[in-house]
């Protein structure tokens, strides 16, 4: 009897580990590909609420990391880059200048806007902050949306909470859609 109880506990422990591994997979997938994470959760057989909470936790954590990390990137590119160049040896600086001239020549010969650049400009000018907030979880990716929101709407104190609420609401809608289609 004692060996059966130990075996039963090992089986339950193994099932619990598999279940927590599924939640972890959806969590990390939501950090990278938010739109596809609930679909993956439904495909591996997760429950609705587990899928939803793993999606929300991964999406909000990823957006927070990307949002504050993009601020570091913006500050670095604006203020610290000229000072870092002075530290490098003269030989490296000359090579960097040659590459800069070559890039400038290539830039003259290429078209100015790609369809992605045009889309970003239309999104910002046409829809503003609300367009970025509503389209980031579904159409744009979380890193791009966090960068655009931090760059253009840093002074707006409601941009971060609105984006988090958008992630939660759109995550719920995605979970409902994927769950209802899978359980037809």
C-alpha positions as CSV (number, residue, x, y, z in Angstrom):
1,X,0.0,0.0,0.0
2,X,2.8,2.4,0.8
3,X,4.4,2.0,-2.6
4,X,1.1,2.7,-4.3
5,X,0.7,5.9,-2.3
6,X,4.2,7.0,-3.3
7,X,3.6,6.1,-6.9
8,X,0.3,8.1,-6.9
9,X,2.1,11.1,-5.5
10,X,4.8,10.9,-8.2
11,X,2.1,10.7,-10.8
12,X,0.3,13.7,-9.4
13,X,3.6,15.6,-9.2
14,X,4.4,14.7,-12.8
15,X,1.0,15.9,-14.0
16,X,1.4,19.1,-11.9
17,X,4.8,19.7,-13.5
18,X,3.4,19.2,-17.0
19,X,0.6,21.6,-16.3
20,X,2.9,24.3,-14.9
21,X,5.2,23.7,-17.9
22,X,2.2,24.5,-20.2
23,X,1.4,27.7,-18.3
24,X,5.1,28.7,-18.5
25,X,5.1,28.1,-22.3
26,X,2.0,30.3,-22.8
27,X,3.5,32.9,-20.5
28,X,6.8,33.2,-22.5
29,X,5.0,33.0,-25.8
30,X,2.8,35.9,-24.8
31,X,6.0,37.9,-24.1
32,X,7.1,37.4,-27.7
33,X,4.0,36.7,-29.8
34,X,1.0,38.0,-28.0
35,X,-1.5,37.3,-30.7
36,X,-0.7,33.6,-31.1
37,X,-0.3,32.7,-27.4
38,X,-3.9,32.0,-26.6
39,X,-4.2,29.9,-29.8
40,X,-1.2,27.8,-28.6
41,X,-2.8,27.5,-25.1
42,X,-6.0,26.1,-26.6
43,X,-4.0,23.8,-28.9
44,X,-2.1,22.2,-25.9
45,X,-5.3,21.8,-24.0
46,X,-5.2,24.5,-21.3
47,X,-8.3,25.7,-19.6
48,X,-9.8,29.1,-20.4
49,X,-8.8,30.9,-17.2
50,X,-5.3,29.4,-17.1
51,X,-4.8,30.4,-20.6
52,X,-6.1,33.9,-19.9
53,X,-4.1,34.6,-16.8
54,X,-0.8,33.2,-18.4
55,X,-1.5,35.4,-21.4
56,X,-2.1,38.5,-19.3
57,X,0.8,38.0,-17.0
58,X,3.2,37.4,-19.9
59,X,1.9,40.3,-22.0
60,X,1.9,42.9,-19.2
61,X,5.3,41.9,-17.9
62,X,6.8,42.0,-21.4
63,X,5.2,45.3,-22.2
64,X,6.5,46.8,-19.0
65,X,10.0,45.6,-19.7
66,X,9.9,46.8,-23.3
67,X,8.5,50.1,-22.3
68,X,11.2,51.0,-19.8
69,X,14.0,49.4,-21.8
70,X,13.0,51.5,-24.9
71,X,13.5,54.6,-22.7
72,X,17.1,53.5,-22.1
73,X,17.6,53.0,-25.9
74,X,16.1,56.5,-26.6
75,X,18.3,58.1,-24.0
76,X,21.4,56.2,-25.2
77,X,20.9,57.1,-28.8
78,X,20.3,60.8,-28.1
79,X,22.8,61.6,-25.4
80,X,25.4,58.9,-24.8
81,X,26.3,57.9,-28.3
82,X,28.6,60.9,-29.2
83,X,30.6,60.4,-26.0
84,X,31.1,56.7,-26.5
85,X,32.6,57.3,-30.0
86,X,35.4,59.5,-28.4
87,X,36.6,56.5,-26.4
88,X,37.3,54.3,-29.4
89,X,40.7,54.3,-31.1
90,X,41.3,56.6,-34.0
91,X,41.6,53.7,-36.4
92,X,38.1,52.5,-35.5
93,X,36.7,56.0,-35.8
94,X,38.1,56.3,-39.3
95,X,36.6,53.0,-40.3
96,X,33.2,54.1,-38.8
97,X,33.4,57.3,-40.8
98,X,34.1,55.3,-44.0
99,X,31.1,53.1,-43.3
100,X,29.0,56.2,-42.6
101,X,29.9,57.7,-46.0
102,X,29.1,54.4,-47.7
103,X,25.7,54.2,-46.0
104,X,25.0,57.8,-47.0
105,X,25.7,57.0,-50.6
106,X,23.5,53.9,-50.5
107,X,20.7,55.9,-48.8
108,X,20.6,58.4,-51.6
109,X,20.0,55.7,-54.2
110,X,17.2,53.9,-52.3
111,X,13.5,54.8,-51.9
112,X,12.7,56.9,-48.9
113,X,9.7,55.0,-47.4
114,X,8.9,51.3,-47.1
115,X,5.3,50.2,-46.5
116,X,6.1,49.6,-42.9
117,X,7.4,53.2,-42.4
118,X,4.3,54.6,-44.1
119,X,2.1,52.5,-41.9
120,X,3.8,53.7,-38.8
121,X,3.5,57.4,-39.9
122,X,-0.2,56.9,-40.8
123,X,-0.9,55.2,-37.6
124,X,0.6,58.0,-35.5
125,X,-0.8,60.9,-37.5
126,X,-4.2,59.4,-38.2
127,X,-5.1,57.6,-35.0
128,X,-2.6,58.9,-32.5
129,X,-2.1,57.3,-29.1
130,X,-5.4,55.4,-29.3
131,X,-4.4,53.8,-32.5
132,X,-1.1,52.6,-31.1
133,X,-2.8,51.4,-27.9
134,X,-5.5,49.4,-29.7
135,X,-3.4,47.9,-32.5
136,X,-0.3,47.0,-30.5
137,X,-1.4,43.7,-28.9
138,X,-3.1,42.5,-32.1
139,X,-1.4,43.9,-35.2
140,X,1.8,45.4,-34.0
141,X,4.1,43.6,-31.6
142,X,4.6,44.5,-28.0
143,X,8.2,45.8,-28.4
144,X,7.2,48.1,-31.3
145,X,4.1,49.4,-29.6
146,X,6.1,50.0,-26.3
147,X,8.8,51.9,-28.2
148,X,6.3,54.1,-30.2
149,X,4.3,54.8,-27.0
150,X,7.4,55.7,-25.0
151,X,8.9,57.8,-27.8
152,X,5.9,59.9,-28.8
153,X,3.6,59.8,-25.8
154,X,6.0,59.9,-22.9
155,X,4.4,62.9,-21.2
156,X,0.9,61.5,-21.3
157,X,0.4,59.9,-17.8
158,X,-2.5,57.8,-19.0
159,X,-0.6,56.0,-21.9
160,X,0.9,53.2,-19.8
161,X,-2.3,52.3,-17.8
162,X,-4.4,52.5,-21.0
163,X,-2.0,50.2,-22.7
164,X,-2.1,47.7,-19.9
165,X,-5.9,47.8,-19.9
166,X,-5.8,47.3,-23.7
167,X,-3.6,44.2,-23.3
168,X,-6.0,42.8,-20.7
169,X,-9.2,43.5,-22.7
170,X,-7.8,42.3,-26.0
171,X,-6.3,39.2,-24.3
172,X,-9.8,38.4,-23.0
173,X,-11.3,38.9,-26.4
174,X,-8.7,36.7,-28.1
175,X,-9.1,34.0,-25.5
176,X,-12.9,34.0,-25.9
177,X,-12.6,33.8,-29.7
178,X,-10.0,31.1,-29.8
179,X,-11.8,29.1,-27.0
180,X,-15.2,29.3,-28.8
181,X,-13.8,28.3,-32.1
182,X,-11.9,25.4,-30.6
183,X,-15.0,24.1,-28.7
184,X,-17.6,24.2,-31.5
